[in-house]
């Protein structure tokens, strides 16, 4: 099922979907040539927003959680794609050490790790889960809500190799930890292949660099399809040196908010969009939806009260906000039984392997749906996004999902460009 | 569902399946290194026989029909694998010209072509079906039993390129025609990529070369797993210059039948197999089960009556038999509701994408199940063969299918070796 589009204005999206369908061979061929030119991240998830007049990525995660939310029917696709990735990155690999986040109390997250482990095992690898938590001093079984269990084990470093006390010596270290708290010494200068590379962690990664790369990818793709790149690309700007506590950088922030709002207004006028433009203000580094504001007027960022400033100043694991991203807000007019729905696309290697909707009853169409304390219901896609059907309407299930898969892959490609630039 | 194994002696197979399971990481790693060293055929299907004491390939088809018999749940795997193959072989491809067999009256075959076309379209290619039949002088829609239709179109050759009258100029020619009638001039010396290569057709291909390559592949794999290669490999021998009409070559045939039967007897004694050894005598080139005999004693090939000689002397499209393969017969003790079942494994690129059972109520456990006039019921595998589950018994559904997928891939690897040798 595809959610209901509640906007009156969905002509631009229908045109876009129609274009994706009719140009599918050209699109897939273009992607194939891109895969040859870039090193693709091992896995990626992309948050999309669909306003009916625009379908755009708003966040690209290189350490995706949520594999447990995918449709079990498409797990074979994950296994096959993982085999393809391993083949390219480390064909000689026997063992993989997975390093998860330290959220041992988040059982949904642990189910994600269990699912990821299962995918890698079925792809033919020996998989062990190494915890960065100091309290994990021996193999520790964690019970999962689905009745399964997951064993976290302490990591040992010998010289420049990570392994385990019983001699487990993996060829590859797979990070499912976004390194928001910095890169731990134990992970530095390893001789093993680390996927994704340490630079992909939030210690060094910046959303503004990602969306700058996405600008170029989206422009090239839009040229290929002869479409307005704005239809798939949100405007953005950034401010460095913002300190919400000390109230420095507020003027820069207000000015950039104003700039982006003006840019959006021009496009809204061009396409006859009647909604109010808005921007999302969030940390340029970091994740988990902490420190995120919806802003419709520059004045709103000038006069933050103490509570708002505290909320913005702290992100995951206490990282200080200093660089701030101001991103065009894209309305979510997708709606499942009255609840707002945001699609998340999953990729392993360069293959789209599924996705799900974050469905949230208590949030607005202009709010971030991946926010703190947020308890969304995941609704697995019923299609694997690889199956357009030209005999159906452009917004029918397989075709809407194909469009998601195209935009998701564009964001993943931008991440590949971004990582290559960081490693230069 | 996995068919019931009706043999009392299934210990060797259980051991084999157990070994495949416990060594899965080593097996998959070995396959990955093989994929790097060999050019893998675009697609392959492999007929297996499972006697409980042995699981072996008996035929490897490089122009597989029967894609319509696969479980629709796993079509996404076919699409993803096709994308992977195209990416490696011809990333720049936009259009594909599929050249099917000339069986326009075989509606099951036409459904296979339709399914194959659908897979390629969903992988993002422009696909047209070019017929070699002289009577196809304009686009001709064929009705399919499932309600769909398929358009066959005349091919045009311009210089060294194949295309169609309206300017369709494909990058790739995909053969789904095994060239039993010889290589038509229109296919010779094309500048386009032809997949599989023309050498893979029965004009030049020989089963004895395939099984000679399989001998080496199976030996190397058996060494890796420390198993007896006979458990996965049928003995074979060949005779050249056999003319059943002129009754020349009968002595060679009888001698080779005797040799292979003796070899089998030694192994049957070693494993305590109580059944009668038998061999299958078939054309070394050619397909579709024409000219196939089950033989339990050398005398049987010495005194063929006229009817038997006529049956053996003619294969598909009138090719004359001259080289003959004598292959160890492998009993089929897999049984679905009393009917004999033979598994067929499908691969696209090097990925196992599914399979089905040929189920036949009126044939014996020692007969070829892909014989003329044979109307088998296809029973799609419920598993994609990529999903072993170490928590289940070695002969439980996912694990039995994993074993099929391993042996199927060994045969496909042998085909890759065989093709490389032919092209040297």
Interface residues (C-beta under 8 A of the other chain):
Chain A: X24 X25 X26 X27 X28 X29 X31 X32 X33 X35 X36 X73 X74 X75 X76 X77 X79 X80 X81 X83 X84 X86 X87 X91 X92 X93 X94 X95 X121 X122 X123 X124 X125 X126 X351 X384 X386 X387 X388 X390
Chain B: X24 X25 X26 X27 X28 X29 X31 X32 X33 X35 X36 X73 X74 X75 X76 X77 X79 X80 X81 X83 X84 X86 X87 X91 X92 X93 X94 X95 X121 X122 X123 X124 X125 X126 X351 X384 X386 X387 X388 X390
